[in-house]
Amino acid sequence: MKRYTHFIKLMIACVAIAATSCKKDFIDINTNPNGLTNVLPEQLLGPSLVNTVSYNMLRSRTVNNELMQVTVDQGDSEGRIFRYDIRNSVGDYTWNGWYSQLVNFKDIYSVASVEPNYNETYMGISLICQSWISSLLTDTYGDVPYFQAGKARDSVIFTPRFDRQKDIYLDIFTKLEEANTRLGKGANISGGAIDPVYGGNAAKWRRFGNSLYLRLLMRLSGKTEVSAQCIAKIKEIVDTKATDYPIMASNDDAAVLRWTGTNFLTSPFVGNNIGNVRAQDFRAQPITEFFIGNLTTWNDPRIAQNRWSIAPYQGAFVGIPSGYAPGQGMVGKSYFYATDSNFPTTLMTEPLMGNIMNFSELQFLLAEAAAKGWISNAAETYYKNGVTAGITFWLPTYVFNVDTYLQGADIAWKNDATIDQKMELIHLQKYYSMFYTDFQQWFEYRRTGHPILPKGNGLRNNGVMPARLTYPVYLQSANPVNYKLAVAAQGADVISTQVWWQKP
């Protein structure tokens, strides 16, 4: 198993590195990288989860955190993402990585569906993981290969068509419905290295799948042509058919791949073949004024009393303003690099950094739905639950009165506030609950415009948050016909082109 896992990692790394503008590379990433006929679900599940979360963490650090003012990659050279200056090659890494793992999760389903010794659980887990990765792909790029993706080996489709985001989402919903049904009658599977997220617990996977369902339904809830359908389904899951759609009930249900430091469960920041970030590089991205300023104002226990343990500068927590113009960050200019706080290197091996979706995020999703009148329970209750879960996720033994905390921080719920004010309260707290959760902060900002981020005078893209990453450049030569059709349908292959669900 250990040798097999190393083989998988090596193959994935080679695919990601070798991606250039040639047809061979495009075929490689649309073909099962394992290339074995006797691979079993228990051999694929653990490595595929580890690799996917590794890609997510590494790009969360360099893309999401820069766009969403968690950190600032200091410097005046071109390609600084915190200025919305994004090179065309930035999207290659996640594209190649996500598609390679998507093939593995599809193989898990295929094998489990025909082998008599496998129960429904592997199939349900596979469907959830396929939905998770597919949502990341389409939310990042827009229209992407979906129905024909990964079929080079079995169907000899080397140049898959790009499918419309609406069609992708509707099929994801179908997969999550099937996953809920299968896991409802599936038995637990052996845990340990086979399933590093839930240890083979079918009920917990089911709760995660339905919670993911709510995340994605909410993402489409503002899209006119499907809004009513999504809102009705949200109400069904939460209210009218809640027993048929169990969701996360506490932090214990959080979908987290915990890094133990043993064998292949090693954080990509320190020893994974995919990553391996140097400690000095991890510290070289200081925290922003926005991220640290809110925590300081709230006297939030997460700032110094937990695993984040943000380091103060000369006794104070000081952040770097994001979006500053070239030349303003030098000593003697407007901002001073020497006076900043940063995250400790202990986060590089922190088990909770492998967060996929947690209970706090779910509670804020429900708070939004309740505030908009879509579900019956009180939005304030969900809001308080979310704040409590967000803090205790990182500080499990921390005891506090949530009302006292919220009042002291001046972020208590106000029933007479406007809907926009309520959304700002919810999404500002949700922003912290999604710390290092792939690109979710960025996705939610694009959907809602919250939390309100300060705008520096050095921003590119007309000061507008990028709406997507561009397709890998090699697709223009590897899949030219379908690439051109995708651009014609969606819009120019630039970061300012909105994806389908961002439009009214």
N, C-alpha and C positions, 0 to 999 in steps of 0.2 A: 504493500500500500504506500509506504513512504517513497519507494523508488518510482512508483507510478505517479504519485503526486508531483514529484520533482519533474517528471517527464512532461506532464501537462503544463506546469508553470513555464518550463523552458520553451515549449512550443508556442504558448501564448505570447511570451516575451519576444520570440523571434518574429512572429507575425506583426506585432506592433512596431518593431524596429524596422522591419523590411518594407513597410508600406511606402511605396513610391508610385510614380505615375505610369505604371505598366499593368497590363491586363492580368498577368500572372498573380500579382499581389492581390488584386481585387478578388480573383477566384479563391485565393488562399483564405481570405477572411470570410468567405461565404461557404466554406467547406469545414466540416467537423475537423478541428485541429488534432483530435486524437487518432482518427483514422483507424480505429480498431473495431472489429466486428463482435467482440465478446465483452465489451465494456458493460458493467452492471450499474444500476442506479446508485448503489451505495458507494461505488468508486468515483462517480462523477459529482455527487451532490456537494460534499465538503469542499473539494478544490474549486468548484465553480462558484460557490458562495464566497469563499475567501478571495478569489481573484476579482469578482465583481465589486465587493466592498473595498478591496485595495484600490482599484481604479477610481472608485468614488471618493475615497479619502484623499488620494493624491491630487485629483483635480478639484475637489472641494477647497483644498488649501490654495491652489494657484489660480483658480478661476472664480468660483463662487465667493470665497472670502474677500477677494479683491473688488469684485463688483458690488458686493453687499456691505462693504465698509466694516468688515471684521478686522482685516489687516491691510497694510500698505507695503507693497514691494518697492522699497525706496529706490529712486533713481530718476534720471532725466532722459535716458535713452528711449528709443521707440519701442512699442509693444508693451507698454505698461498698462495692464488691464484695469487698474484702478482709475485710469483716465479714460476708460472705454476705448482704448487703443488696442485692438485685438488682431493679431496676425491670423492670416487664413489657415495656418497650420495648427492652430490651437485645438481645433475640433477633431483632429485626426486620432488622437490618443483614445478618447472615449468611444468614438465610432468603432474603431478596430477592436477595442477591448470588449465592449458590450456585445457586439455581434458575435464574437468568438464564444462568449459564454452563453449567449442565447441558443446557439446550436447545441451546446451541452445540455441545457435544460430541456430542449425539445427531445433530445435523445433519451433523457430520463423518462419522459412520458411515453415515447415509442416503445421502449423496452418493457416498461412496467405494464403497458396495455396488452402485451402478448405473452408475457411470461407468467405461467400459472402460480409461481411462488410469491408474486408481489401483490400487495393489497392496494386499495384505492389511495392510500396516503401518498405514495410517491407521485402518483398522477396529479393529485391535488396540489402538492408542493410545487411540482413542475409548472403547473398552470399559473400559480401565484408568482413564481419567479419569472416566467415568461412575461407576464403582465407588468411586473415591476420594471424589468429591463426595457420592454417595449415602450412603456410610458416615459422612461428616461430619454430614450432615443427621440421620440416624437416631440417631447417637450423641449428638447435641446435644439433640434434641427428643423422641426416641422414635418413636412411630408418625407417619408423615408421608406425604403423597401421593408415590407412586412409580410404579406401573404406568400411571396416567392423568396423571401430571404432564407439563406442557409440551405438551399436546395440544389447546390452544385453537384453534390455527391449522388443523391438519390434521383433527382429529376433532370440533371444536367442543365440547370438554369444558371448560367454564369453571369448574366446581366439582368438581374431582377428589376422589375418596374418599381417605381416609387408610388406608394399608396397615399391617398388623401388622409389627413389627420383625423377627420371625422370617422372614416371607415375603420381606421386603426383603433380608435377609442371604443367604438361600438363593439368591435370584436374582442377587445380587452374585457369589456363588461360581460360578454358572453363567457369568456374563459373564467372570470371570477365567479360567475354564477355556478359553472360546472365544478369549480374548485370547492365551493361551499357545500355542494351536494356530495361530492366524493369524500371530502374530509369528515362530513357528518356521519358517514358510515365506515370510515377507515379506522384501522387499528394503529396503535403506536408502532414506530419502527425502532430498531436498535439505535441508541444515541451515540455519545462520544464523538469521535472524529467523523462519523457518517453525517451527522447533522449538528454543526457547531453553533446553530442559532437557537433551536428549541429542543435539542436532544431527542428528536424523534417524536415529540408530543403532538399528536394530530390535532387535538383541541386548540392548542396555542397557535398552530399554523392557521387553523380556520379563523380564529379571532383576528390574526394579523391580516389574512386575506380580505375579510370584510371591512376592516379598518382602512386598508389600502383602497378598497372599493369606494369608501366614503371620501377619501382624499381626492380620488380621480373624478368622482361625481361632482364634488365641489369645484374642481378646476373647470368643468364645463358649465357650471350653473349660471354663468353670466352670458353664455352664448345663446342668442335669441332662439335659434331653430331647435335647440335641444334642451333649453332651460326647464320647461315644464316637465319633461320626461325625467330629467336629473333630480329635480326637487321632489317629485313624487316618489322616486326610488329612495332618496335620502330619508323621507318620512317613513317609508315602508321598512327600511332597515332599522331605524331608530325607534319608531313608535308602533306601527300597526302589525309588523311581523318580526318584532325584535327577537323572539325565541327561535325563529328560523335563521336569523343572521347574527350569531353571537359576535361581539366585538371586544376589544381589549377592555379589561375591567380594572387594571391597576398597573403600576410600573413593572410588576412581575411578568406581565404579558408583553412587554416591549420587545420588538424585533431588533436584537442587538447581537452581532457576531463579536463575542468577547475574546480579545487577544490574551491568550494565556502565556505566550512566549515559548510554548512547547511545540516542536516540530513545525507543521505548516500553519499553526495558529500564531504566527509572528507578525506583528504590525508591519505594514509596508514601509513605514517610516524608518525602520531600523534594520530589517534583515530580509525582507521579501525580495525575490528576484525582480519583481515588477518595479519596486521603488528604491528604497534605501536612501533616505534623506540625511545629510550630515547635520549634526547638532547645531553647528554654527549657522547653517542655512535656515534651520527651523526657527532659530532665534532672530534671524535677520529681517523678519517681517514683523515690524512692531504693530501693536494694536491701535485701532483708530480712536479718535476722540469720540465718535458716535458710540461705538461698542462699549468702551470703558466708562464713558461719561454717564450713561444711563445707570449702569451698575453702581457707580459711585453716588449718584444722586439718590438712588433708592436705598443706599446702605445695604446692598444685596449680599447675602452670605456667600454667593457663588464667586465673588470677586477675589476672595483671599482665603476662605475657610474650607475650600474643597479641592478637588482634583485640579481645577484650573490654576489655583494659587498664583494669580497674576503678580508679577514682581513690580513693586513700586519704584519710582525714581526719586531719590532723596526724600523718602517718606510720603510721597504723593503718587497717585495714579494718574499718569499723563499719557495721552494718546496723540497720534499724528493725525492732522486733518487730511481727509481723503480728497482726491481730485485736484490737488494743488498743481499749478502750472509749472513747467520746467523752469528751473532756476530758483524757485521759491523755497525749495527744501534744503538748500545749502546753509551751512553755518554762516551767520552774518546776514542772512536773508530773513524772510518772514517766519520760517519754521526751523526748528533745530532738531536734527536727528538724535542728538545726544540725550535729549530729555524725553524719552519714551519708555513705556512699559511693554513687556512682551510676555507671551505664554511660556511656561516652564518646559524644559525638554522632557520632563516626566510624562507629558501628554503623548510623547512619541510612542510610549509603550502602554498607555492607558487602555484598559479593556473596553471601556464604554465608548471609545472613539469609533468603534465599528457599528455605529447606530444606523439602522435602516428606517425604522419608524418607531416612535415611542408613544406612550400613553398620554403624555402632555400635549403633543401635537394633535392627537385625536380629540382631546377635550376642547381645544381651541377651534377645531373644525366644527364641533357640535355647538360651541358658543356662538359662532358666526351663524350657523343655521337657525339657532333659537332666536338670536337677535333679529333675524330677518323674518321670523314668524313661520318658519318651515316645519319646525318640530315643537312638541308641546312643553318640554321642560324649560326651566328658567335659564336664560343666558348667563345670568350672574353666577349661578351654581356651577355651570361648566367652566366659566372664567376662573373662579376661585380654585376649582379642581385642577385646572391646567397650570395655574401658578404654583400651587402646592406640589403637584407632580413634577413640574419642571425643576424645582429646587431640590426635592428629595430624590430625584433621579440621580443627581450628582452627589447629594448628601443624604444617604439613606437613613442615617440615625439622627438627622437634624430635626429638632422639635421647635415649632414656632406657631404663632397664631396668625393665620393668613389675613384676617381682617386688620389686625394691628399692623402687620407688614404693609398692606396695601394703603391703609390710611396714612401711615408715616411716610410712605414713598409718593403719596399724592397720585396714586394710580388705582384708586378704588372704583368699583363699578358704579355708574350713575344711570339709573333707569330713564331719567329725563334728558340724557345726552342725545345728540343727533346720531343717526345711523353711521355717519362718517366718523364721528368721535368714538363710537363704540368699536368700529373696525380698527381704528388706530390703537386703541387699548389692547384689543385681542391680538392684532398682528405684531405689535411691538413685543409682547410677551412670547408669542409664537416664534418670532425671530430667534430668540435665545433658546427656545426648546429644540430648534432645528440646527443647533451648532454642529458643524461637521456632518450634516445629513445630506450628502451628495450635493445637488444643486437646488434643493427645495426652497431655501431662502430666496434665491433668484427667481424661481418659478412663481412663487407666491407674490413676490413684489410685482412681477409682470402682470399677474392676474388682478391684483387689487390696488396697486400703488401704495401699499402700506408695508412696513412702517415708513413714515416720511423721512427721507434721507437728505442731509445737507448737500448742496451742490457746490463743488469747488470750481474755481475759474479756469481750470486747466482741462476740463472735460472735452472729449471729442464727441463725435456722433451727434452734434448739435445739443449736447448736454442731455440727451435722452438715453435712458437705460437700454443697452443692447437687447434686442428681442429674440436673438437666436445666435448659435454659432454657425459658421459656414460649413458646407459640405467639404470633405477632404478633396484637395485639388486633383488627386489622381483619378477621381470619378469622371472627370471631364474627358479623359482619354480611355478609361477602362469601361465605362458604361455611358458613352456620349449621348445616345438616343434618349434613354430614359432620364438622364441628367437634364437634358434640354427640355424634355416634357415637364419635368418637375418644376424647373425654374419658370417655365411659361405659365404653369398652373398656380404656383404659390407666389411668385414674385422674384425679383433679383436675388441672387445668392450673396447677400450682404447681411451684416448684423442688424440693420435697421428694418428689414422686412419682417412684419409680424406674422406669427403662425396663426392658424385658423381660430383657435379658441381665444386669442387676444382681441380679435375683431368683434364688434357688436353683433 
